């Protein structure tokens, strides 16, 4: 689901867990990624994130 020209959010949920991921590209060509997983029993709950440099553009055919 796009929320701006440079940000996407993905979400999945069922009766056991919820996962939320975001990708964003900043105006100064940095990429930001986050992922959060929440589970009812906390066995699979986790979070992660990363940052990086945008080094090129994807081509389309």
DSSP file (Angstrom, degrees, kcal/mol; ACC not computed):
  #  RESIDUE AA STRUCTURE BP1 BP2  ACC     N-H-->O    O-->H-N    N-H-->O    O-->H-N    TCO  KAPPA ALPHA  PHI   PSI    X-CA   Y-CA   Z-CA
    1    1 A X              0   0    0      0, 0.0     8,-1.7     0, 0.0     2,-0.3   0.000 360.0 360.0 360.0 114.3    0.0    0.0    0.0
    2    2 A X  E     +A    8   0A   0      6,-0.2     6,-0.2     1,-0.1     3,-0.1  -0.557 360.0 175.3 -74.5 136.0    1.7    3.2   -1.1
    3    3 A X  E    S-     0   0A   0      4,-1.7     2,-0.3     1,-0.3    -1,-0.1   0.519  70.8  -2.8-115.1 -11.9    1.4    6.1    1.4
    4    4 A X  E >  S-A    7   0A   0      3,-1.1     3,-0.8     1,-0.0    -1,-0.3  -0.936  87.0 -85.4-159.3 178.5    3.6    8.6   -0.4
    5    5 A X  T 3  S+     0   0    0     -2,-0.3    -3,-0.0     1,-0.2     3,-0.0   0.776 127.8  29.6 -62.2 -25.3    5.7    8.7   -3.5
    6    6 A X  T 3  S+     0   0    0     19,-0.0    19,-2.1     1,-0.0     2,-0.4   0.230 109.1  74.3-121.8  13.0    8.7    7.2   -1.7
    7    7 A X  E <   -AB   4  24A   0     -3,-0.8    -4,-1.7    17,-0.2    -3,-1.1  -0.990  48.4-176.0-135.4 138.0    7.2    5.0    1.1
    8    8 A X  E     -AB   2  23A   0     15,-2.6    15,-2.1    -2,-0.4     2,-0.4  -0.967   6.7-161.6-127.7 146.9    5.5    1.6    1.1
    9    9 A X  E     - B   0  22A   0     -8,-1.7     2,-0.4    -2,-0.3    13,-0.2  -0.995   3.8-170.1-126.8 135.5    3.8   -0.3    3.9
   10   10 A X  E     - B   0  21A   0     11,-2.7    11,-2.9    -2,-0.4     2,-0.4  -0.980   7.8-176.9-121.9 139.1    3.0   -4.0    3.9
   11   11 A X  E     + B   0  20A   0     -2,-0.4     2,-0.4     9,-0.2     9,-0.2  -0.997   9.7 179.1-138.5 140.8    0.9   -5.7    6.6
   12   12 A X  E     + B   0  19A   0      7,-2.4     7,-3.0    -2,-0.4     2,-0.3  -0.996  10.0 172.8-135.6 140.1   -0.1   -9.3    7.3
   13   13 A X  E     + B   0  18A   0     -2,-0.4     2,-0.2     5,-0.2     5,-0.2  -0.986   7.6 157.1-149.8 138.2   -2.2  -10.4   10.2
   14   14 A X        -     0   0    0      3,-2.3    -2,-0.0    -2,-0.3     0, 0.0  -0.746  62.2 -76.2-138.9-167.7   -3.9  -13.7   11.3
   15   15 A X  S    S+     0   0    0     -2,-0.2     3,-0.1     1,-0.2    25,-0.1   0.613 127.8  39.7 -73.3  -8.4   -5.1  -15.0   14.6
   16   16 A X  S    S+     0   0    0      1,-0.3    24,-2.2    23,-0.1     2,-0.3   0.745 120.6   4.5-109.4 -31.6   -1.5  -15.8   15.7
   17   17 A X  E     - C   0  39A   0     22,-0.2    -3,-2.3    23,-0.1     2,-0.4  -0.985  48.6-145.5-154.0 161.8    0.7  -13.0   14.5
   18   18 A X  E     -BC  13  38A   0     20,-2.6    20,-2.8    -2,-0.3     2,-0.4  -0.998  14.8-166.7-129.9 134.3    0.9   -9.6   12.8
   19   19 A X  E     -BC  12  37A   0     -7,-3.0    -7,-2.4    -2,-0.4     2,-0.4  -0.982   4.1-175.7-123.3 133.1    3.7   -8.4   10.6
   20   20 A X  E     -BC  11  36A   0     16,-2.4    16,-2.4    -2,-0.4     2,-0.4  -0.994   4.4-178.8-129.8 125.0    4.3   -4.8    9.5
   21   21 A X  E     -BC  10  35A   0    -11,-2.9   -11,-2.7    -2,-0.4     2,-0.4  -0.955   3.6-170.7-122.8 142.8    7.1   -3.8    7.0
   22   22 A X  E     -BC   9  34A   0     12,-2.4    12,-2.0    -2,-0.4     2,-0.4  -0.994   5.8-173.1-132.0 142.1    8.0   -0.3    5.7
   23   23 A X  E     +BC   8  33A   0    -15,-2.1   -15,-2.6    -2,-0.4     2,-0.3  -0.997  14.4 171.1-127.2 134.8   10.3    0.8    3.0
   24   24 A X  E     -BC   7  32A   0      8,-2.1     8,-3.0    -2,-0.4     2,-0.5  -0.999  23.6-152.7-146.1 143.7   11.1    4.5    2.4
   25   25 A X  E     - C   0  31A   0    -19,-2.1     6,-0.2    -2,-0.3     2,-0.1  -0.979  22.7-143.9-115.9 124.4   13.6    6.5    0.3
   26   26 A X    >   -     0   0    0      4,-2.8     3,-1.5    -2,-0.5     4,-0.1  -0.285  27.7-103.8 -81.8 169.2   14.5    9.9    1.7
   27   27 A X  T 3  S+     0   0    0      1,-0.3    -1,-0.1     2,-0.1    -2,-0.0   0.736 121.0  57.6 -65.0 -22.9   15.2   13.0   -0.3
   28   28 A X  T 3  S-     0   0    0      2,-0.1    -1,-0.3     0, 0.0    -2,-0.1   0.026 124.4-100.0 -99.3  28.6   18.9   12.6    0.2
   29   29 A X  S <  S+     0   0    0     -3,-1.5    25,-2.5     1,-0.2     2,-0.4   0.848  75.8 138.8  63.4  41.0   18.9    9.1   -1.4
   30   30 A X  E     - D   0  53A   0     23,-0.2    -4,-2.8    -4,-0.1     2,-0.4  -0.910  43.5-141.7-109.7 143.9   18.9    6.9    1.7
   31   31 A X  E     -CD  25  52A   0     21,-2.7    21,-1.7    -2,-0.4     2,-0.4  -0.898  13.7-165.4-105.9 136.9   16.7    3.8    2.0
   32   32 A X  E     -CD  24  51A   0     -8,-3.0    -8,-2.1    -2,-0.4     2,-0.4  -0.978   7.0-177.5-122.3 132.0   15.1    3.0    5.4
   33   33 A X  E     +CD  23  50A   0     17,-2.4    17,-2.0    -2,-0.4     2,-0.3  -0.992   4.1 174.6-131.6 136.9   13.6   -0.4    6.2
   34   34 A X  E     -CD  22  49A   0    -12,-2.0   -12,-2.4    -2,-0.4     2,-0.3  -0.990   5.8-175.9-137.6 149.7   11.7   -1.6    9.3
   35   35 A X  E     -CD  21  48A   0     13,-2.3    13,-2.2    -2,-0.3     2,-0.4  -0.975   1.7-175.3-144.4 130.6    9.9   -4.9   10.1
   36   36 A X  E     -CD  20  47A   0    -16,-2.4   -16,-2.4    -2,-0.3     2,-0.5  -0.996   2.8-170.3-127.6 130.0    8.0   -5.7   13.2
   37   37 A X  E     -CD  19  46A   0      9,-3.1     9,-2.2    -2,-0.4     2,-0.5  -0.987   3.7-173.7-120.2 125.0    6.5   -9.1   14.0
   38   38 A X  E     -C   18   0A   0    -20,-2.8   -20,-2.6    -2,-0.5     2,-0.3  -0.980   3.5-173.9-118.7 127.0    4.1   -9.5   17.0
   39   39 A X  E >   -C   17   0A   0     -2,-0.5     3,-0.9   -22,-0.2   -22,-0.2  -0.880  33.2-120.2-118.6 154.4    2.9  -12.9   18.0
   40   40 A X  T 3  S+     0   0    0    -24,-2.2    -1,-0.1    -2,-0.3   -23,-0.1   0.891 114.9  35.6 -58.0 -42.7    0.3  -13.7   20.7
   41   41 A X  T 3  S-     0   0    0    -25,-0.3    -1,-0.3    -3,-0.0   -24,-0.1   0.396 104.9-125.0 -95.2   3.8    2.7  -15.8   22.8
   42   42 A X  S <  S+     0   0    0     -3,-0.9     3,-0.2     1,-0.1    -2,-0.1   0.463  79.4 117.3  67.0   3.9    5.8  -13.6   22.1
   43   43 A X  S    S+     0   0    0      1,-0.2    -1,-0.1    -5,-0.0    -3,-0.0   0.850  87.0  28.7 -66.7 -32.8    7.7  -16.7   20.8
   44   44 A X  S    S+     0   0    0      2,-0.0    -1,-0.2     0, 0.0     2,-0.1   0.307  88.2 127.8-111.4   7.0    8.0  -15.1   17.3
   45   45 A X        +     0   0    0     -3,-0.2     2,-0.3    -6,-0.1    -7,-0.2  -0.444  31.9 141.6 -67.4 135.6    7.9  -11.4   18.2
   46   46 A X  E     -D   37   0A   0     -9,-2.2    -9,-3.1    -2,-0.1     2,-0.3  -0.981  33.2-152.9-163.5 164.5   10.8   -9.5   16.7
   47   47 A X  E     +D   36   0A   0     -2,-0.3     2,-0.3   -11,-0.2   -11,-0.2  -0.988  13.6 174.1-144.7 153.7   11.9   -6.3   15.1
   48   48 A X  E     +D   35   0A   0    -13,-2.2   -13,-2.3    -2,-0.3     2,-0.3  -0.985   2.4 179.5-153.1 158.3   14.6   -5.3   12.6
   49   49 A X  E     -D   34   0A   0     -2,-0.3     2,-0.3   -15,-0.2   -15,-0.2  -0.985   1.5-176.9-155.2 159.7   15.7   -2.3   10.7
   50   50 A X  E     -D   33   0A   0    -17,-2.0   -17,-2.4    -2,-0.3     2,-0.3  -0.986   9.8-155.5-154.6 158.5   18.3   -1.2    8.3
   51   51 A X  E     +D   32   0A   0     -2,-0.3     2,-0.3   -19,-0.2   -19,-0.2  -0.939  22.2 158.2-130.3 156.8   19.5    1.9    6.4
   52   52 A X  E     -D   31   0A   0    -21,-1.7   -21,-2.7    -2,-0.3     2,-0.4  -0.975  39.0 -89.6-164.7 175.9   21.5    2.1    3.2
   53   53 A X  E     -D   30   0A   0     -2,-0.3     2,-0.6   -23,-0.2   -23,-0.2  -0.801  32.9-126.3 -97.9 138.0   22.4    4.2    0.2
   54   54 A X        +     0   0    0    -25,-2.5     3,-0.1    -2,-0.4   -29,-0.0  -0.750  30.0 178.6 -78.4 122.9   20.4    4.2   -3.0
   55   55 A X        -     0   0    0     -2,-0.6     2,-0.3     1,-0.2    -1,-0.1   0.435  56.0 -17.1-110.5  -1.4   23.0    3.4   -5.7
   56   56 A X        -     0   0    0      2,-0.0     2,-0.4     0, 0.0    -1,-0.2  -0.980  67.7 -89.3-177.9-175.1   20.9    3.4   -8.8
   57   57 A X        -     0   0    0     -2,-0.3     2,-0.3    -3,-0.1    -3,-0.0  -0.898  35.3-115.5-117.7 147.6   17.4    3.1  -10.4
   58   58 A X        -     0   0    0     -2,-0.4     2,-0.2     1,-0.0    -2,-0.0  -0.634  31.5-135.1 -77.7 136.0   15.5    0.1  -11.4
   59   59 A X        -     0   0    0     -2,-0.3     2,-0.4     2,-0.0    -1,-0.0  -0.621  12.0-147.5 -88.9 152.5   14.9   -0.1  -15.1
   60   60 A X              0   0    0     -2,-0.2     0, 0.0     1,-0.1     0, 0.0  -0.943 360.0 360.0-119.9 145.4   11.5   -1.1  -16.5
   61   61 A X              0   0    0     -2,-0.4    -1,-0.1     0, 0.0    -2,-0.0   0.363 360.0 360.0-117.5 360.0   10.9   -2.9  -19.8
